[in-house]
């Protein structure tokens, strides 16, 4: 037989190291495209690395051979660690962009990316932004219900005010149409000899003609009055959904209207401290290839710990790989201490025994 059974690790390491490395190569450090699989594989080989590294009472020549085997394992694990760090960097970058307190526009564009907008569609994207905004209004006691007519009008009013530049042609046409309608109404009421209504319409025409569409305050007042008078018939969500500039308008609304609510909510929970911690982790992962083996492990462990303890951040890693849940992270942190993970330890020990390593009792 090419390989023979050894009674302990000392005997294994006194055998031809090259043969052991060939056997290790057959076991292989497999790098997957799936993060959860790579995390399990990392724990497997770190366990085997630890067992070999902590062999006791070796002769000097055995120690050199042991170190050769450990060095081989470390070199094989490195591509796996790099792949894991790439995936974790994607997750941290996503989180940092969506918690960018310094650039509201970047924050908004990452809260709803162009790809997500296309996936959700116009109606879905608009509904998502509306729900988030109304939820903040309710949390701040501005509205009682997110589904009320008042809430809907509030959203549409603020949406228009945040996107005035896109709607100036629309408002210009609307003002002119309303003036024309009022002139027709005046003729009608003159025939009825209703002087009060004629005078009211004449005053309304003067007010409309005096509106300076270049004056944002006047335009905002006009929007609020029109929304109060006509509600959804003034401008409906259906009309917004067909606008070719809807994505940019949603980003404007997120940046100008929603961001201040979000910031006020999270700044009180010391979000800046968490952001700074995560920035440091992200920067370390960017440079991970320059660090020695154990520093790489420390960086990855810190990144995983940060995800596990940053509350909703688990959702970000779950988006990357649906298999990674709080339960999975807990399992990862407790390998060998629970019944279901003991199976993994038994298999990894078997792999070592197949190399010729039997742990001393």
Secondary structure as GFF3:
##gff-version 3
##sequence-region A 1 361
A	DSSP	alpha_helix	9	14	.	.	.	ID=ss1
A	DSSP	alpha_helix	17	27	.	.	.	ID=ss2
A	DSSP	alpha_helix	35	53	.	.	.	ID=ss3
A	DSSP	alpha_helix	60	97	.	.	.	ID=ss4
A	DSSP	alpha_helix	104	111	.	.	.	ID=ss5
A	DSSP	alpha_helix	114	139	.	.	.	ID=ss6
A	DSSP	alpha_helix	149	162	.	.	.	ID=ss7
A	DSSP	alpha_helix	164	191	.	.	.	ID=ss8
A	DSSP	alpha_helix	195	209	.	.	.	ID=ss9
A	DSSP	alpha_helix	216	230	.	.	.	ID=ss10
A	DSSP	three_ten_helix	231	233	.	.	.	ID=ss11
A	DSSP	alpha_helix	237	241	.	.	.	ID=ss12
A	DSSP	alpha_helix	246	253	.	.	.	ID=ss13
A	DSSP	pi_helix	254	258	.	.	.	ID=ss14
A	DSSP	alpha_helix	259	267	.	.	.	ID=ss15
A	DSSP	alpha_helix	271	286	.	.	.	ID=ss16
A	DSSP	three_ten_helix	288	290	.	.	.	ID=ss17
A	DSSP	alpha_helix	293	309	.	.	.	ID=ss18
A	DSSP	alpha_helix	313	320	.	.	.	ID=ss19
A	DSSP	alpha_helix	326	333	.	.	.	ID=ss20
A	DSSP	alpha_helix	339	355	.	.	.	ID=ss21
###
